Amino acid sequence: MRELQRVLAATDASEHGLSAVVTGTALARRTGASLEMVSVLETRLFPLGIKAAEYQGKLGEELRRKVAAQAEAADATDASIHLRGGLAAPLITEMAEESGADLLVVGAHPRPAVARMLVGSTAERVIRLAHCPVLVATEKRREPFERILVAVDLSRQSRYVLEIAATIAQADQAEIRALYVQDRLTPMLLEAALFDERERRHHARAQFEQVFSEVSLPSELMVSREIREGHAGHEILHEAADWKADLIAVGTHGFGFFNRLLLGSTSVYLLRHGHLATMVVPRPEVRE
């Protein structure tokens, strides 16, 4: 099973950033991981008559005070705080690499209508570039997660997503459910398919079970399993609502840098239409 030894919380000193700090701090404490914080000063325009270095220095001091206040609010006064200057997403992911973070926590707005705009900014760009799992926090969550829904797509990456989710589930004593969403075939495709509908479902169930035979999970951790049919993102959010999940874990589908920039369509759908904490896990080959 995967271990969480280092957690990095990224904040811009806003309320959304505070969600990442509080959630990351609490999760690090529950998993026994160390915690670091990073904030990036993004400056492009400077007031007339003021030198860039002087202006950045003042802003940097103000940012450090705000981030330190957030650390205090999250009971993380012993966490190392790193300030960078430049473009946020590349520098946050660079810091995650340098610190050897096993999990990167960022903040996003909890309301879907707003999240479609805000998640598409820094948080989504961080996910596109990150080599480690990224947890998008939609609230200042101090309490353990209770129900973790893991979206499984039957790829080898699904094993890695399950292992990361299981690590959190074990620390939080949470319930965990694996969900596989099978695409519906159109009548024309059904007629041309090698299997009839019953055989196709049986084949999917067999592949689903195969995932669990190849993944390393604690023997005491019971994972319930569910199969739905339809659009993956839509059905994942429906299952999360029906089961009252408070964390969704999903993988990306990138096979390299340029494909990672596109993200998987399911990951994007969950980030832009959901309102729950969502952990997006890259392929393990990417992280190595």
Buried (B, 14 or more C-beta within 10 A) or exposed (E): EBEBBBBBBBBBBEEBBBBBBBBBBBBBBBBEBBBBBBBBBEEEEBEEEEEEEEBBEEBBEEBBEBBBEBBEBBEBEEBEBBBBEEEBBBBBBBBBBEBEBBBBBBBBBBEBEEBEEBBBEBBBBBBBBBBBBBBBBBBBBBEBBBBBBBBBBEEEBBBBBBBBBBBBBBBBEBBBBBBBBBEEBEEEEEEEEEEEEEEBBEEBBEEBEEBBEEBEBEEEBEBEBBBBBEBBBBBBBBBBEEBEBBBBBBBBBBEEEEBBEEBBEBBBBBBBBBBBBBBBBBBBEBBE
